């Protein structure tokens, strides 16, 4: 089943008030969609939502959330709502499963009950594949998560595929690389780019865990938002990687952020967390073939732009002004 023309498009974005959500909502609105954001606001981005977006405050997997999806008569759902953080998932694996797996099952059921024809699920390539021997890693590689968070994404994908097979839901899982960009929460424990920017802006040195040579595939949030919209507009099913295909050492990324901040001091070293993936890069050639998508933003200038955004937002807040960008 094809996606309706943009002028008649009605899209629910769960977790739409979050980091990736606000960027995706902005792009959907720019393409003429009517958007309902379903979010409990626990992980709301500082960027804020556009005025044209409708907001329903509820847990995405709750009965209230299901009722909102049904009442909106959506043509598609972008399911971004999740509890992130590998370390957090280790501290409380059961909570991670409830907030990620159970909530996703409820959203899938709500989509079927409301006869929503299309759903795109936000998965995680870096967390799914673990220490893959083949880099960049394709979608055909075995799943070998090394954390409860990665395991929850793998379980969600199984449910997404099962609903697609048995309930006629045209569903696609997008396996993101390490997403960074303006609006990411730098006060938590996930997202080295945002955390480093926040530390530098508060006068503290950035931190590198372990030897800093562990690599990640960093993809800009604007590129991820584009992939989300292309995924919603397509009829592609299954799973696709959304990444650059390039592995970059974490130490190099932190050094580039420090460079953007004009920081010339020593980087703080901390022990590496247990079970950390050593190397990660994702093969996104299938997304290019099936969605016409490719990452457009180079990492170094993308990091510079991200730091500038954090700096400007911090300066505006110091003057007592609330920003929404």
VOGU-3710 file (C-alpha; in Angstrom, 3 decimals, decimal comma):
1> xxxxxxxxxx> 0,000/0,000/0,000  1,441/3,398/-0,928  1,672/6,393/1,351  -0,893/9,164/0,804  0,176/12,392/-0,872  1,825/14,861/1,533  -1,159/17,210/1,674  -3,333/14,442/3,163  -0,633/12,815/5,271  -1,382/12,222/8,964
11> xxxxxxxxxx> 1,576/10,956/10,984  1,890/10,035/14,659  5,408/10,451/16,053  5,920/8,688/19,363  8,739/10,317/21,299  8,319/13,287/18,981  9,327/15,793/21,647  12,737/14,154/22,001  16,050/14,703/20,234  15,477/12,797/16,990
21> xxxxxxxxxx> 11,751/13,444/17,261  11,859/17,245/17,037  14,012/17,124/13,914  11,724/14,526/12,315  8,565/16,450/13,217  9,954/19,638/11,673  10,748/17,840/8,431  7,354/16,142/8,295  5,579/19,477/8,798  7,721/21,060/6,080
31> xxxxxxxxxx> 6,534/18,316/3,729  2,893/19,125/4,431  2,062/16,402/6,942  -0,259/16,860/9,860  1,636/15,560/12,889  0,504/14,270/16,261  3,319/13,983/18,790  2,714/11,301/21,403  5,192/11,807/24,251  5,278/11,617/28,051
41> xxxxxxxxxx> 7,870/14,456/28,024  10,316/12,610/30,303  13,092/13,024/27,746  11,973/16,230/26,063  14,557/18,001/23,918  15,508/21,582/24,710  14,805/22,471/21,070  11,074/22,484/21,577  8,307/21,478/19,195  7,035/23,588/16,294
51> xxxxxxxxxx> 3,708/25,299/16,959  2,077/23,417/14,077  2,598/20,043/15,766  -0,217/18,642/17,888  0,905/17,245/21,249  -0,756/14,529/23,317  1,033/13,940/26,603  1,001/10,226/27,433  3,210/7,180/27,459  3,327/5,866/23,894
61> xxxxxxxxxx> 2,502/2,328/25,056  -0,384/3,283/27,352  -4,114/2,827/26,700  -4,358/6,621/26,471  -1,700/6,570/23,768  -3,565/3,882/21,846  -6,762/5,923/22,046  -4,954/8,999/20,716  -3,574/7,009/17,780  -7,058/5,733/16,943
71> xxxxxxxxxx> -8,694/9,153/17,239  -6,068/10,791/15,013  -6,794/8,365/12,138  -3,125/8,213/11,237  -1,727/7,114/7,891  1,630/6,259/9,460  3,451/6,005/12,780  7,081/6,899/13,421  7,911/5,037/16,631  10,847/6,792/18,288
81> xxxxxxxxxx> 9,804/6,574/21,940  12,324/4,563/23,948  14,443/4,528/27,061  18,006/5,004/25,851  21,353/4,435/27,501  23,413/1,249/27,564  24,637/1,842/31,122  21,109/2,573/32,317  19,922/-0,678/30,778  22,551/-2,620/32,723
91> xxxxxxxxxx> 21,471/-1,037/35,996  17,845/-2,033/35,464  17,337/-4,523/32,609  13,720/-5,158/33,558  12,831/-1,481/33,329  14,605/-1,290/29,995  12,481/-4,171/28,697  9,247/-2,628/29,962  9,980/0,813/28,511  11,260/-0,473/25,183
101> xxxxxxxxxx> 9,885/-3,922/24,356  6,493/-3,842/26,044  5,812/-0,287/24,934  6,673/-1,184/21,331  4,350/-4,200/21,374  1,556/-1,936/22,620  2,227/0,608/19,875  2,202/-2,147/17,245  -1,123/-3,428/18,551  -2,516/0,095/18,626
111> xxxxxxxxxx> -1,469/0,536/14,992  -3,248/-2,661/13,977  -6,382/-1,815/15,983  -6,521/1,662/14,414  -5,815/0,234/10,939  -2,706/2,344/10,467  -1,096/0,977/7,288  2,524/2,077/7,834  4,986/2,047/10,756  8,675/2,896/10,969
121> xxxxxxxxxx> 10,550/1,734/14,067  13,737/3,362/15,381  16,254/0,597/16,004  20,002/0,685/16,701  22,599/-0,826/14,418  25,470/-0,133/16,781  23,740/-1,925/19,649  22,374/-4,821/17,577  25,452/-6,154/15,830  27,860/-6,057/18,770
131> xxxxxxxxxx> 31,501/-6,643/17,829  30,897/-7,717/14,266  33,948/-9,183/12,467  32,852/-7,471/9,233  32,977/-3,681/8,880  31,034/-1,874/7,615  28,361/-4,270/8,869  25,407/-5,097/6,631  21,854/-5,927/7,643  22,552/-9,604/6,958
141> xxxxxxxxxx> 25,106/-9,851/9,769  24,158/-11,895/12,859  22,683/-9,932/15,732  24,916/-10,144/18,798  23,939/-7,380/21,245  26,210/-6,797/24,234  23,744/-4,952/26,471  20,127/-5,162/27,639  19,443/-2,059/25,534  20,688/-3,769/22,375
151> xxxxxxxxxx> 18,747/-6,899/23,301  15,574/-4,856/23,690  16,016/-3,395/20,198  16,544/-6,899/18,803  13,377/-8,114/20,541  11,414/-5,131/19,237  12,527/-5,888/15,691  11,268/-9,470/16,062  7,868/-8,138/17,125  7,838/-5,563/14,304
161> xxxxxxxxxx> 8,555/-8,289/11,733  5,950/-10,618/13,250  3,231/-7,948/13,109  4,215/-7,277/9,499  3,867/-10,973/8,623  0,663/-11,694/10,493  -1,306/-8,444/10,744  -0,667/-6,760/7,413  1,260/-3,837/8,911  3,788/-2,474/6,409
171> xxxxxxxxxx> 6,631/-2,001/8,891  10,250/-0,961/8,523  13,010/-0,949/11,153  15,724/1,664/10,705  18,983/0,729/12,411  20,683/3,998/13,301  24,369/4,516/13,866  25,448/6,839/16,700  23,181/9,836/16,214  24,448/13,292/17,199
181> xxxxxxxxxx> 23,411/16,891/16,619  21,631/19,943/18,024  19,104/19,235/20,752  20,689/16,086/22,135  20,682/15,792/25,923  24,165/16,452/27,234  23,277/16,042/30,888  22,747/12,282/30,778  25,043/9,335/30,201  24,484/8,608/26,508
191> xxxxxxxxxx> 25,810/10,651/23,614  29,508/11,512/23,774  29,077/14,530/21,483  26,416/16,237/23,597  28,084/15,327/26,882  31,437/16,681/25,690  29,835/19,925/24,506  28,056/20,424/27,836  31,243/19,779/29,788  33,243/22,231/27,711
201> xxxxxxxxxx> 30,592/24,923/28,039  30,600/24,536/31,819  34,372/24,915/31,977  35,155/21,235/32,481  37,457/19,072/30,415  35,859/16,483/28,114  36,083/12,802/29,071  37,259/9,807/27,077  36,550/6,332/28,412  39,201/3,693/27,971
211> xxxxxxxxxx> 41,932/4,298/25,392  39,595/6,278/23,124  40,332/4,068/20,131  36,915/2,426/20,196  35,149/3,445/17,003  31,584/4,442/16,201  29,620/5,374/13,099  28,465/8,928/13,854  25,480/10,102/11,809  23,945/13,558/11,984
221> xxxxxxxxxx> 20,390/13,880/13,263  19,328/15,872/10,192  20,314/12,947/7,983  18,466/10,565/10,312  15,313/12,707/10,139  15,489/12,553/6,340  15,773/8,760/6,496  12,748/8,633/8,793  10,601/10,632/6,394  11,766/8,657/3,362
231> xxxxxxxxxx> 11,019/5,469/5,267  7,510/6,638/6,099  6,827/7,616/2,497  8,115/4,319/1,094  6,615/0,843/1,076  9,933/-0,811/1,974  9,749/-3,389/4,766  12,347/-5,292/6,769  15,375/-3,493/8,222  17,819/-0,904/6,887
241> xxxxxxxxxx> 20,982/0,621/8,314  21,040/4,412/8,610  24,662/5,486/8,975  27,729/6,746/7,130  29,713/3,523/6,789  32,716/5,246/8,374  34,194/4,266/11,734  35,710/7,113/13,739  37,616/6,754/17,026  35,807/8,332/19,970
251> xxxxxxxxxx> 39,008/10,117/20,936  39,095/11,852/17,545  35,491/12,988/17,913  36,167/14,451/21,350  39,288/16,190/20,010  37,276/17,803/17,203  34,652/19,065/19,666  37,414/20,444/21,890  38,895/22,142/18,829  35,538/23,768/18,041
261> xxxxxxxxxx> 35,401/25,017/21,641  38,947/26,366/21,574  39,903/24,030/24,406  43,623/23,342/24,725  43,739/21,425/27,993  44,100/17,766/28,796  41,243/15,341/28,134  40,143/13,409/31,237  40,491/9,623/31,110  38,034/7,225/32,725
271> xxxxxxxxxx> 37,825/3,417/32,707  35,878/1,881/29,845  32,492/0,442/30,862  32,183/-3,352/30,774  30,923/-4,965/27,588  31,542/-1,941/25,373  31,601/-2,576/21,620  35,134/-2,035/20,302  34,481/-1,177/16,660  31,323/-0,186/14,814
281> xxxxxxxxxx> 30,452/0,992/11,314  27,306/0,212/9,358  26,886/-0,498/5,649  24,099/1,819/4,467  24,184/0,818/0,783  20,804/-0,896/1,074  19,196/2,342/2,299  20,640/4,121/-0,741  19,216/1,479/-3,062  15,763/1,190/-1,489
291> xxxxxxxxxx> 15,093/4,640/-0,040  17,386/6,826/-2,105  18,959/7,948/1,158  22,556/8,778/1,936  24,254/10,715/4,714  25,011/14,261/3,547  26,684/15,891/6,555  30,397/15,304/7,093  31,391/14,584/10,672  33,918/17,338/11,436
301> xxxxxxxxxx> 31,769/20,275/10,231  28,731/18,570/11,730  30,443/18,499/15,124  31,417/22,157/14,784  27,826/23,115/13,984  26,552/21,036/16,893  28,924/22,688/19,365  27,955/26,136/18,060  24,301/25,294/18,621  24,990/24,211/22,205
311> xxxxxxxxxx> 27,022/27,379/22,826  24,398/29,713/21,376  21,586/27,971/23,267  23,521/28,239/26,537  24,175/31,935/25,934  20,510/32,612/25,237  19,433/30,794/28,393  21,899/32,828/30,440  20,138/35,978/29,194  16,849/34,588/30,443
321> xxxxx> 15,379/33,741/27,068  13,803/30,370/26,214  14,879/29,128/22,806  13,021/26,985/20,304  15,068/26,281/17,185
//
